[in-house]
């Protein structure tokens, strides 16, 4: 047998799984459902060790040996022989949301479960294993023990605010069954010492190991089930005068109809589209960690292929194969299924931003536009006008070639109108400053305003043909506009506007470029060809050659390696299941029948041509049906009751880990990208605000002179998303950094990106000194070599004279008391609020009642209990606003 021992992070509570190794093809797992203490689990393992030795009292060889140490189970998979278990053996922290850590898988291990004595070998097993391992789990797969990554922040926090009466009725399990080492943040009950923990069912569309966990989902406790997502996760720290604001970007790639660029186009028969990615940007004040007391905001947008039956034939070996419509769909059946999914998850309005070309000499991309317009027009006939799908066509390529039009200015106008329609999520009511000093744009903002803040209703769906380069730039502009509203809602800027060339936008742009490169590598086989700088027309001249190289890389990947990658994805996601007597995966001429279920069996129920949405969706619009409190959604939740002092729901211990020995230099919040360290100029004399527009040569990168190192770090992050290596290459995922197997190949590209200072060259030492050692005029704004003027000297002499006269005693009064000669010396009286203040004794001053009251109010505010504002506070604040702004 294999014994799998799992613990909570503090290693105080344990669970044990027993895996039978005598079955050659079946998976037999026993979960005893008992929670062990550390002492109990040691005794259990000791008894197992003693009982498995060949001879009693033998000490030379242990009866129980540790096979592997892991951080979680990815799942169980079987090909033609027995089952394998896939374990996470290395991880790296990538982000932190409200104290909940998000990890990236760095390395995995596959262990064959059946014993060699019962193994029934098959000649094709090794080939299937090789194909399965082509999906490189160390490239952009993420998981979290306590945060649901498959749902948005709005969904997770909406679930947390469910009324307590509903929670009490849902709590049906006993305390023993309700133990959960990965519990979400609890909800305090009104009075009493109990809290409710809520766990939501994951959204399986974005879970990539759902099929791998299918065999054990009902057999083991749910603490063992670890759901992973594929896509991108990045986090940076925006310091606003020392106040830490974390900007997080999470991209969830759909596991339905997943694949590579030319092999997966359009939609399948169930409404799932190719290259569908949900991108969420989360902004929160990191000085307050709790979900209940902190300030959190998020904005979600989606990219995905045009929801029609279309494809491109790559057998012609053309860079741009012709687009063909595979099936006629006069009633927009697949588009209806796709938009029905979006209405359930996001609400209304659904806004389509179509960036494909409208005017072409030879009809190519325009085929998709015409069909999409017809489908949206047909579907809108049956929706209420206020919830109709909004279609925005914009030929981005045409405007890019025009010298008279600025592409990003036009995109900014579109972004403003989109964000005003959908709104965004924030978990706190509008600030008093926005009520007192309202902004016109803020008052026009859409979404749903509730007592606890704002909800995003509806979503922007952006597409071009590939949903890569143009789409990423458009999403960046919409995200930049939403970021301004998010910062304004948290009271961090006075107007919801952000300018280019500020530290905040540079930080956000780098996040989006890493995001775009990662998604492009996963789907297209290369990094982005056109970036934000390309459309701003400020890209350096060397960028053109790099664009050509990325185009060639994308073409090579599409022509030669995409088919193997597609087979790997189909096997990993369980789309194809090997079986005896069936054709092998590599023998199939196409995977069309695997992804289109209606080709294998006819549906018993025919969908309506007019009422194309799910029952109940329309009634709750504009709110998304998935977030509405109803019986159907309550069935997706698991509610458990805890004592409020139990460690399972102690978010402080989860985040700070007081039981672990940690190094300050290795702390995640210090290692992450920082706006002050990485983007702000190092001259002290300039404005440190991240919202100040800088000149191109004023960035922190150019002043430090280490742009080469910075580019290498960014390149390492981007190459982490590279396509899976060929089977002949050795895995390099066990290194502490991201996969950097292509670093040697890209050294030339790195050196072309910038002209860094050569530290090793002795001839350039004078240049280094000029860059690093700066004059006092540059640093402090004053040149110390200048002689002070006569006026300054006179002011200083008067200041010294005043200081001396303040400490002098009246000599005349002391002459009557003492005739000692030392009495004529000036006596200095200590100026201090402390009555006794010397090296032997310090007596602190008494604090008045007003200071004590202010201190107590400060402590309560840190706990989330804000004091009500009095009349004097309002008058003082009005006076401040009047003096400052009017």
C-alpha positions, -999 to 999 in steps of 0.1 A, spaced: 0 0 0 8 37 -3 -1 58 26 -7 95 18 -4 117 49 -17 153 45 -16 181 71 -27 216 76 0 244 72 7 244 110 11 206 110 -13 202 140 -40 182 122 -36 153 97 -55 131 74 -44 97 60 -53 81 26 -47 44 20 -40 35 -17 -42 -2 -26 -14 -14 -49 -27 -49 -55 -52 -40 -81 -36 -40 -116 -62 -16 -133 -86 -3 -107 -81 25 -82 -89 16 -46 -86 45 -22 -97 44 14 -102 76 34 -108 68 71 -123 103 77 -104 106 110 -85 138 119 -52 129 136 -30 150 159 7 151 153 13 126 181 -14 102 168 -1 102 132 35 95 145 22 65 165 2 53 134 32 55 111 54 39 138 30 9 141 29 6 103 67 7 101 70 -20 128 43 -42 112 59 -41 78 94 -53 87 103 -88 76 116 -98 111 106 -85 144 133 -63 160 151 -58 127 167 -23 125 187 -24 94 159 -17 69 127 2 76 94 -13 68 80 21 58 99 44 35 91 79 23 85 79 -14 80 116 -21 71 148 -3 45 169 -21 24 201 -18 -8 186 -33 -25 161 -56 -31 171 -92 -51 139 -98 -51 103 -109 -48 92 -145 -50 58 -163 -41 49 -199 -39 12 -208 -23 -2 -177 -29 9 -141 -34 43 -125 -7 70 -119 -9 96 -92 3 131 -102 18 151 -73 30 187 -69 66 185 -57 77 222 -61 57 254 -59 63 292 -59 42 319 -44 30 342 -72 3 364 -55 -15 371 -24 -52 381 -21 -65 390 13 -40 367 30 -48 338 7 -17 326 -12 -17 317 -49 10 293 -60 25 284 -93 34 248 -99 71 245 -104 76 208 -107 55 176 -106 60 139 -101 41 109 -116 41 77 -96 28 44 -109 5 29 -83 2 -9 -89 30 -30 -76 54 -46 -102 42 -80 -92 7 -74 -105 15 -50 -134 1 -60 -168 24 -43 -193 11 -28 -226 34 -18 -255 17 16 -261 17 27 -224 50 45 -227 39 65 -257 7 76 -239 28 86 -209 51 107 -231 22 124 -247 6 132 -213 38 146 -200 40 170 -230 16 192 -211 42 210 -190 26 214 -156 54 237 -146 43 263 -172 16 286 -159 -6 263 -138 -18 278 -105 -36 267 -74 -46 280 -40 -55 261 -8 -80 286 5 -91 309 -24 -113 297 -52 -94 307 -84 -121 294 -108 -145 322 -96 -141 359 -97 -135 380 -66 -170 394 -69 -185 359 -67 -163 349 -38 -171 379 -17 -208 379 -26 -210 343 -13 -193 354 19 -221 380 25 -249 355 23 -276 361 50 -270 342 82 -305 327 83 -297 309 50 -264 296 64 -280 282 95 -304 261 75 -276 249 52 -254 237 81 -263 201 84 -230 183 90 -215 173 123 -184 190 137 -162 159 129 -172 160 93 -168 197 90 -131 199 96 -114 217 68 -78 227 67 -83 250 37 -114 268 50 -124 301 35 -126 332 57 -154 327 83 -185 348 88 -192 360 123 -226 352 136 -247 377 155 -237 369 191 -224 336 202 -189 321 195 -196 304 162 -187 313 126 -198 298 93 -173 286 67 -184 285 31 -169 265 3 -183 270 -32 -183 244 -60 -156 254 -85 -166 266 -119 -155 236 -140 -150 255 -172 -117 270 -159 -106 239 -139 -80 219 -158 -77 188 -135 -114 181 -131 -112 149 -151 -81 138 -132 -100 141 -99 -132 125 -112 -122 90 -100 -117 101 -63 -141 131 -60 -168 111 -41 -144 87 -23 -122 112 -4 -127 142 18 -128 174 -1 -97 188 16 -77 164 -7 -92 180 -38 -69 207 -52 -83 225 -83 -57 241 -106 -62 267 -133 -42 274 -164 -34 309 -178 -15 337 -160 -11 352 -126 10 383 -118 11 407 -89 29 441 -84 30 465 -56 19 501 -62 33 524 -35 14 556 -30 35 576 -6 43 544 12 8 530 12 9 495 -4 -17 489 -31 -15 454 -47 -24 452 -84 -31 416 -94 -38 402 -128 -54 367 -131 -62 350 -164 -82 318 -165 -80 298 -197 -111 277 -205 -106 239 -205 -135 235 -229 -126 234 -266 -90 241 -256 -61 238 -280 -37 255 -304 -41 283 -328 -51 269 -362 -65 236 -348 -91 252 -326 -111 280 -342 -146 292 -335 -170 272 -313 -180 237 -306 -216 224 -306 -220 233 -269 -211 270 -272 -176 267 -259 -152 288 -280 -115 285 -287 -89 306 -268 -115 317 -243 -97 335 -214 -113 354 -185 -90 382 -173 -96 397 -139 -77 426 -124 -79 429 -86 -69 460 -67 -67 461 -29 -51 480 0 -26 456 14 -23 475 47 -56 459 58 -57 422 49 -92 409 59 -119 405 33 -145 419 58 -125 450 68 -103 457 38 -109 476 6 -111 453 -25 -120 460 -61 -120 440 -93 -129 442 -130 -134 413 -153 -132 411 -191 -132 381 -216 -115 372 -249 -125 344 -271 -128 333 -307 -158 343 -328 -187 320 -317 -194 304 -351 -186 272 -369 -155 282 -387 -119 270 -393 -87 275 -413 -71 248 -434 -33 247 -426 -25 219 -451 -18 246 -477 12 259 -456 2 295 -461 9 321 -434 -28 332 -435 -50 302 -446 -84 311 -459 -113 312 -435 -141 288 -442 -175 285 -425 -180 248 -418 -217 247 -411 -247 269 -418 -263 282 -386 -293 304 -396 -307 304 -360 -274 312 -343 -276 281 -322 -239 280 -310 -238 317 -305 -270 314 -284 -254 287 -262 -223 308 -258 -241 341 -248 -264 321 -225 -233 310 -206 -221 346 -204 -255 359 -192 -254 333 -164 -219 342 -152 -217 379 -159 -253 393 -163 -261 421 -188 -251 440 -208 -228 418 -229 -206 440 -250 -188 426 -281 -158 445 -293 -150 431 -327 -115 442 -340 -113 422 -372 -108 439 -405 -138 455 -423 -123 466 -455 -102 441 -475 -92 436 -511 -99 399 -508 -127 389 -485 -110 372 -455 -116 384 -420 -148 402 -431 -165 368 -434 -166 365 -396 -179 400 -391 -208 396 -414 -218 363 -398 -214 376 -362 -235 407 -370 -263 384 -384 -261 362 -353 -263 391 -328 -291 407 -347 -311 375 -346 -306 369 -309 -314 405 -299 -349 401 -314 -360 381 -284 -341 399 -256 -356 429 -238 -341 461 -252 -324 470 -219 -306 437 -218 -297 434 -255 -262 424 -266 -242 455 -276 -220 451 -308 -191 474 -314 -172 468 -347 -138 486 -350 -113 479 -376 -81 483 -355 -57 474 -383 -71 502 -406 -67 529 -379 -32 517 -371 -21 523 -407 -37 558 -407 -14 587 -398 -42 610 -389 -57 588 -362 -43 578 -328 -53 542 -321 -51 544 -283 -71 576 -281 -100 560 -300 -96 528 -278 -98 550 -247 -131 565 -259 -145 529 -263 -131 519 -230 -148 548 -212 -182 539 -226 -177 502 -218 -167 507 -182 -196 531 -177 -220 505 -189 -207 475 -169 -194 492 -138 -169 473 -116 -169 455 -83 -159 472 -50 -167 459 -15 -172 492 2 -196 521 -2 -187 552 -20 -162 574 -1 -175 606 15 -151 626 -6 -167 614 -38 -201 624 -24 -189 658 -13 -168 665 -44 -186 644 -71 -171 637 -105 -193 638 -136 -179 605 -149 -184 588 -116 -221 598 -115 -226 582 -149 -211 549 -139 -232 518 -145 -233 485 -127 -254 478 -96 -250 499 -64 -258 479 -32 -254 488 4 -220 471 7 -205 487 -25 -208 482 -62 -212 451 -84 -201 447 -120 -230 437 -142 -222 426 -177 -188 421 -194 -168 432 -223 -160 404 -248 -131 413 -271 -121 394 -302 -100 396 -333 -92 366 -355 -65 351 -332 -75 370 -300 -38 377 -293 -21 410 -303 -49 434 -311 -71 419 -284 -44 423 -257 -39 460 -265 -76 467 -264 -79 448 -231 -51 468 -217 -68 501 -226 -101 489 -210 -82 477 -180 -63 510 -177 -96 529 -177 -111 505 -151 -80 509 -130 -85 546 -128 -121 541 -115 -109 514 -90 -82 538 -76 -108 566 -74 -133 543 -56 -107 535 -29 -100 572 -24 -65 571 -38 -68 597 -67 -90 627 -69 -103 621 -105 -108 588 -124 -81 595 -150 -47 579 -155 -21 593 -179 5 573 -199 42 575 -188 33 575 -151 48 549 -127 13 534 -121 5 529 -158 40 516 -166 36 490 -139 2 480 -152 15 479 -188 43 455 -179 18 433 -161 -4 432 -192 25 426 -216 36 396 -195 -1 385 -195 -3 389 -233 30 371 -240 20 341 -217 -14 337 -234 1 341 -268 27 314 -262 0 290 -250 -22 294 -280 -1 308 -308 34 294 -300 52 327 -298 52 360 -278 32 390 -288 41 405 -322 25 439 -317 26 455 -282 12 486 -266 43 506 -276 38 495 -312 4 511 -313 17 542 -294 43 544 -322 71 548 -297 87 513 -301 125 514 -307 137 506 -342 151 472 -331 115 462 -323 107 456 -360 134 428 -363 121 412 -331 85 413 -345 97 394 -376 114 368 -354 82 363 -333 62 360 -366 85 333 -378 84 315 -345 46 315 -345 46 302 -381 70 274 -372 51 264 -341 18 263 -360 32 242 -388 52 216 -370 45 213 -333 8 223 -328 -5 189 -337 15 172 -309 5 198 -284 -31 194 -294 -29 156 -287 -14 163 -253 -41 187 -243 -68 163 -255 -53 135 -234 -47 157 -203 -82 171 -202 -98 137 -207 -113 146 -241 -98 114 -254 -97 83 -231 -75 54 -243 -92 20 -243 -86 -15 -256 -102 -21 -290 -104 16 -299 -81 35 -323 -52 51 -306 -49 89 -302 -22 92 -329 -43 72 -354 -72 96 -354 -73 117 -386 -91 146 -367 -103 154 -332 -135 170 -345 -157 143 -332 -141 144 -297 -150 181 -292 -184 182 -310 -207 159 -289 -237 162 -313 -218 143 -340 -218 111 -319 -253 113 -304 -284 133 -312 -299 154 -284 -333 143 -272 -345 178 -266 -345 204 -294 -336 239 -281 -360 268 -287 -352 291 -316 -366 321 -297 -362 315 -260 -326 307 -263 -316 315 -227 -317 293 -196 -349 295 -175 -346 320 -147 -317 340 -162 -338 367 -176 -357 373 -144 -326 384 -124 -309 405 -151 -288 427 -150 -275 406 -121 -257 374 -131 -278 343 -123 -248 325 -107 -246 352 -79 -283 353 -71 -294 337 -38 -317 308 -49 -321 271 -42 -302 261 -73 -271 281 -63 -273 271 -27 -268 235 -37 -234 245 -50 -223 256 -16 -210 237 14 -216 254 47 -199 244 79 -199 258 114 -168 265 135 -158 280 168 -144 314 161 -110 307 178 -102 275 158 -71 277 137 -87 264 105 -103 298 100 -75 320 115 -64 341 86 -36 356 107 -19 322 111 -25 313 75 -7 345 62 20 352 88 29 315 96 43 322 131 53 286 134 77 287 105 113 300 105 113 327 77 139 350 63 130 387 59 149 390 26 129 362 11 95 376 21 71 376 -9 60 412 -5 97 424 -8 105 403 -38 75 413 -59 77 441 -85 76 475 -68 66 508 -84 91 528 -62 120 504 -67 115 494 -103 98 524 -120 103 556 -100 133 577 -108 159 577 -81 163 614 -78 150 626 -45 141 660 -57 113 649 -80 77 641 -71 74 605 -57 38 602 -67 32 572 -90 6 593 -109 31 620 -120 39 619 -158 76 611 -163 99 618 -193 110 586 -211 146 590 -197 133 595 -161 123 559 -154 139 540 -125 153 515 -150 174 541 -170 187 559 -139 199 527 -123 217 516 -154 207 480 -149 181 477 -177 198 445 -190 192 427 -157 156 439 -156 150 427 -192 165 393 -184 141 390 -154 111 399 -175 123 375 -202 126 347 -176 90 354 -166 78 353 -202 97 322 -211 79 304 -183 49 303 -205 67 286 -234 53 257 -253 59 222 -239 94 210 -250 98 180 -273 100 146 -256 137 144 -262 145 175 -241 151 171 -204 128 189 -180 142 220 -165 113 228 -143 130 219 -110 150 252 -109 140 278 -84 131 303 -111 106 300 -140 114 277 -169 144 293 -185 153 267 -211 153 293 -239 175 318 -221 206 309 -240 188 312 -273 175 346 -264 207 362 -251 212 379 -284 176 393 -283 182 406 -248 213 425 -258 195 442 -286 167 454 -264 189 480 -247 224 494 -245 233 488 -208 264 501 -191 292 475 -193 304 472 -157 332 448 -167 349 472 -191 376 493 -175 373 520 -201 338 528 -191 344 534 -154 340 572 -158 306 566 -174 295 544 -145 306 571 -120 286 597 -139 255 575 -138 257 563 -101 274 592 -82 253 623 -87 259 658 -76 243 673 -45 224 697 -68 207 667 -85 200 648 -53 190 676 -28 183 705 -51 211 726 -34 247 730 -44 267 728 -11 297 744 -26 280 778 -29 287 803 -1 255 814 18 244 849 11 246 877 37 208 875 43 210 838 50 239 843 75 220 871 92 189 849 96 210 820 110 228 843 135 194 856 147 182 820 151 213 811 172 209 842 194 172 833 201 182 798 211 208 810 235 186 836 252 159 809 257 183 788 279 199 816 299 191 820 336 187 854 353 222 857 368 211 885 390 186 864 409 212 837 415 238 860 430 218 864 462 215 826 466 251 816 460 285 832 458 301 802 440 321 813 409 305 785 387 271 802 391 281 827 364 282 798 338 251 796 316 228 768 329 208 749 303 173 738 311 161 707 292 132 714 270 110 683 270 74 671 278 89 646 302 93 659 338 121 634 345 142 628 314 178 616 319 199 584 315 187 571 348 150 579 349 122 587 324 88 597 335 64 598 306 39 627 303 2 622 311 -20 619 280 -52 640 281 -86 624 275 -88 637 239 -56 620 229 -67 587 245 -100 590 227 -83 595 193 -60 565 200 -89 542 208 -107 553 177 -76 545 157 -74 510 171 -111 504 163 -106 516 128 -79 491 123 -103 464 133 -129 476 108 -151 494 133 -153 530 120 -165 557 144 -195 578 132 -186 612 120 -198 641 142 -210 675 132 -176 691 140 -159 665 117 -182 674 88 -176 711 93 -138 706 95 -138 685 63 -160 710 44 -136 738 55 -106 718 43 -122 711 9 -132 748 5 -97 760 13 -80 733 -9 -101 731 -40 -126 760 -42 
